[in-house]
Structures are given as structure tokens and as C-alpha cells.
Amino acid sequence: MTNQLVPVEALGSELAKREDISAMLSGGEFLPFFRLYGSNTDACKEERIGIAHYGMEIDKEITDAGTEVEVVILAIRPKAVQTGDSMIIEYHPDLVDGKITNLTFKHIMAQSKVKDSGAMYGPELLLWIPSLSKYVTWHLNSPTARREAKNANIESLIGQAATLSSRYITPKGSKFKWHGPVIVSLSVPLDIPPVPEITEQVEKFRDPPRNQIEIATVSDDRAR
């Protein structure tokens, strides 16, 4: 029995640039942001969404998706973001012999290690959320999220269903505590849009612009 919900051929001959994604895990059209809201986020402090809930954000309006969400993972790409008065987005690491050569991407990765720098990087997923009937993007831009993507072998889940939940992380001897995502493969069939529609969304997602600059702010969980 296979868990493949979307035919591989509908997702393109190359499901992901594997060396690009491996680099992220070791190190068009605007879709809604999707994320896990931990207790440290402003949205939870302002009681706009429950703690450890996933949510979809459009123009700062949050739709609560609950503490456990069933999704279909459609595509994956690298992404680096520098926030501030303007937001710089770079999707192209430009690997040569396994090394990142894109200077903007490299700079953002380096800056992400600096506290409160506004820099973040990691794999970004295109998801279909049946409960919301929406395509969304989810940027796994924190060290915790990148580790979970690696542990879940996220590339192997392309075209398949998964359940998203969370865990509360309390490192021994540390004053810091936070929520991290948990990604588990799901064998139950989920409702999906027509395959041609999915293919169109995947093609747009897999062909992002270079050095994109937005005058905007972004919700993120990059700190941990």
C-alpha cells in the first residue's frame, strides 16, 4: 500500500533540488503564511490564537487551524529571509560542488546566528490544508523546525499526507522554553483538489523570483 496521494508525475520530474534542501536541513503568487504559534509569539500574548495552535495568516488576519492539522505536502524549496523595514527574500542558494555561492543567501544564513538580526532560513513547504480548503506556505526557518524537517525526512513526504502537531521543549538547565513542530506521515486518504490545479500551484511555487524585496513584515519562529 502506498501513501502517495498525488502522482509523482504531477509534481514534476524533480520533486526538489535535493542538494539545495540538504543544505537547508544541515544548515509569483503570494499564498497565505502557515505556522505554529508558540507561547512566545505576539499573537498568543495578544490572545489572537491559542498557544501551540497552527494558523493561517493573511494580511495579519489569523485563521486558527487547531493543535493538530492534517495536510498534504506538495512541494519544497529553499528560502532565506532578512526582515526589517523592507524584507529581502532569496530562494536560490546556487550550489556549486555542494557549496552555497549566492552571496545574499550566505549572508542571511550567517546573520541568522545573530540574536534579533531578523534573518532566517530553511526549507519552505507548499501545503494543501483540507480543513481550510487552502494552499499555504510554511517556512521551517528556525533551528528546531529545520531539525524536525530532517528527522521527518521531509523530502520523502512530497505528495503525501502528514499530521502536524507540536511539542513543548524544555532543555535541561536552560531558562528558555518553546514549542516546536512535529511532522508525522499519515496513511489516511485526504481530499485534494484536481491534479491539474495542484500541478499549476506546484509549478508556480517551484519557480520563484530572485532577490525579491517586499515592504512588509513576516511572522516567524526563527529564534529557536
C-alpha positions in Angstrom: 0.0 0.0 0.0 1.3 3.4 -0.9 0.8 6.7 0.9 1.3 8.7 -2.3 -1.8 10.9 -2.7 -0.6 13.0 -5.7 1.0 11.2 -8.7 4.7 11.9 -8.9 4.5 12.9 -12.5 2.1 15.7 -11.5 4.7 17.2 -9.2 7.4 17.4 -11.8 10.3 15.2 -12.8 12.4 16.7 -10.0 10.4 16.8 -6.7 13.0 19.1 -5.2 16.6 20.2 -5.7 17.8 17.7 -3.3 21.3 19.2 -2.7 19.7 22.6 -2.0 17.3 21.1 0.5 20.0 19.0 2.2 22.0 22.2 2.6 19.0 23.8 4.3 18.4 20.9 6.7 22.1 20.9 7.6 22.3 24.3 7.9 4.7 34.5 -8.4 1.7 34.4 -6.4 1.6 35.1 -2.7 -0.1 32.4 -0.7 -1.1 32.6 2.9 1.6 32.0 5.5 1.1 29.0 7.8 2.9 28.5 11.1 2.9 27.1 14.6 2.2 29.8 17.2 4.1 29.2 20.4 3.6 30.9 23.8 6.3 33.4 23.0 4.6 34.8 19.9 2.9 38.2 19.9 -0.3 36.6 18.5 -0.6 34.3 21.5 0.3 37.0 24.0 -2.5 39.1 22.4 -4.9 36.2 22.6 -5.5 36.2 18.8 -4.9 32.5 18.7 -4.4 29.7 21.2 -0.9 28.6 22.4 0.5 25.7 20.3 -2.1 26.2 17.6 -1.3 26.2 13.9 -2.7 29.1 12.0 -3.0 30.6 8.5 -2.2 34.3 8.2 -3.5 36.6 5.5 -2.9 40.4 5.9 -2.3 39.9 9.6 -5.6 38.1 10.0 -5.2 34.7 11.6 -7.4 31.7 10.9 -7.0 29.1 13.7 -6.3 25.6 12.3 -6.1 23.9 15.7 -3.4 22.0 17.6 -3.3 19.1 15.2 -3.6 19.6 11.4 -3.8 17.2 8.5 -2.1 18.4 5.4 -0.8 17.3 2.0 2.8 18.2 1.4 3.1 19.3 -2.3 6.5 20.8 -2.8 9.6 22.1 -1.1 12.2 24.8 -1.9 15.0 26.7 -0.1 14.3 30.1 1.3 16.3 32.8 3.1 14.7 35.9 4.5 16.0 39.2 6.0 13.3 41.2 7.8 13.3 44.8 8.7 11.8 48.0 7.2 11.9 46.0 4.0 12.1 42.3 3.6 14.6 40.6 1.4 13.7 37.1 0.2 16.2 34.8 -1.6 15.2 31.3 -2.9 18.3 30.4 -4.8 21.4 29.1 -2.9 23.1 28.4 -6.2 25.1 25.4 -5.1 28.4 24.6 -6.8 30.1 21.4 -5.6 27.8 21.3 -2.6 28.7 24.9 -1.5 26.3 27.8 -1.5 27.6 30.5 -3.8 24.7 33.0 -3.7 26.1 35.9 -1.5 22.8 37.1 -0.4 21.7 33.7 0.7 25.1 33.1 2.5 24.8 36.5 4.3 21.3 35.8 5.6 22.4 32.3 6.8 25.3 33.9 8.7 23.1 36.7 10.1 20.5 34.2 11.4 23.0 33.2 14.1 23.0 36.8 15.4 20.3 37.4 18.1 17.5 39.7 16.9 19.0 40.1 13.5 15.8 39.5 11.7 17.5 36.9 9.5 16.1 33.3 8.9 16.5 30.5 6.5 15.3 26.9 5.9 13.1 24.8 3.6 9.7 26.2 2.7 6.8 23.8 2.0 3.8 24.2 -0.2 0.8 22.6 1.7 -2.8 21.9 0.9 -4.9 22.2 4.1 -8.2 20.2 3.5 -9.8 21.6 6.7 -9.3 25.2 5.4 -9.6 24.4 1.6 -6.4 26.5 1.1 -2.9 26.3 -0.3 -0.4 27.8 2.1 3.3 28.1 2.5 5.1 27.0 5.7 8.7 28.2 6.2 10.7 26.0 8.5 13.0 28.8 9.4 14.2 28.0 13.0 16.8 25.5 14.1 14.1 23.5 15.8 11.9 23.4 12.7 14.9 22.5 10.5 15.8 19.6 12.8 12.2 18.3 12.7 12.1 18.5 8.9 15.3 16.5 8.8 14.0 14.0 11.3 10.8 13.6 9.4 12.7 13.0 6.2 10.5 15.7 4.7 11.6 15.1 1.1 10.1 11.6 1.3 6.7 13.0 2.2 6.3 15.1 -1.0 2.8 14.3 -2.5 1.7 12.6 0.7 -0.4 13.4 3.7 1.0 14.3 7.1 -0.2 15.3 10.6 1.3 18.4 12.2 1.3 18.8 15.9 3.8 20.2 18.4 5.9 19.5 21.5 7.0 21.8 24.3 10.7 21.9 24.5 12.3 22.4 27.9 16.1 22.0 27.7 17.7 20.9 31.0 19.5 23.8 32.7 18.1 26.4 30.3 15.7 29.2 31.1 14.3 29.2 27.6 11.3 27.1 26.7 9.4 27.0 23.4 7.1 25.0 21.2 8.4 23.1 18.2 6.6 21.4 15.3 6.1 17.6 15.0 5.6 16.2 11.5 4.3 12.6 11.1 3.3 10.7 8.0 -0.4 10.0 7.6 -1.7 7.0 5.7 -5.4 8.1 5.7 -6.5 9.5 2.3 -7.4 13.2 2.4 -9.5 15.2 0.0 -7.3 17.0 -2.6 -8.1 19.5 -5.4 -8.0 18.4 -9.0 -4.5 17.2 -10.0 -4.1 19.9 -12.8 -4.8 22.6 -10.3 -2.2 21.2 -7.9 0.3 20.9 -10.8 -0.2 24.6 -11.6 0.4 25.6 -7.9 3.5 23.5 -7.7 4.9 24.9 -10.9 4.5 28.5 -9.6 6.0 27.6 -6.2 9.0 25.9 -7.8 9.8 28.9 -10.0 10.3 31.8 -7.5 11.9 35.1 -8.4 15.4 36.1 -7.4 16.3 38.8 -4.8 12.7 39.6 -4.1 12.1 42.7 -1.9 8.8 43.4 -0.1 7.8 46.3 2.1 6.2 44.1 4.7 6.6 42.2 8.0 6.6 38.5 8.4 5.5 36.2 11.2 8.3 33.7 12.1 9.6 31.4 14.8 13.2 31.8 13.9 14.6 32.3 17.4 14.6 28.6 18.3 
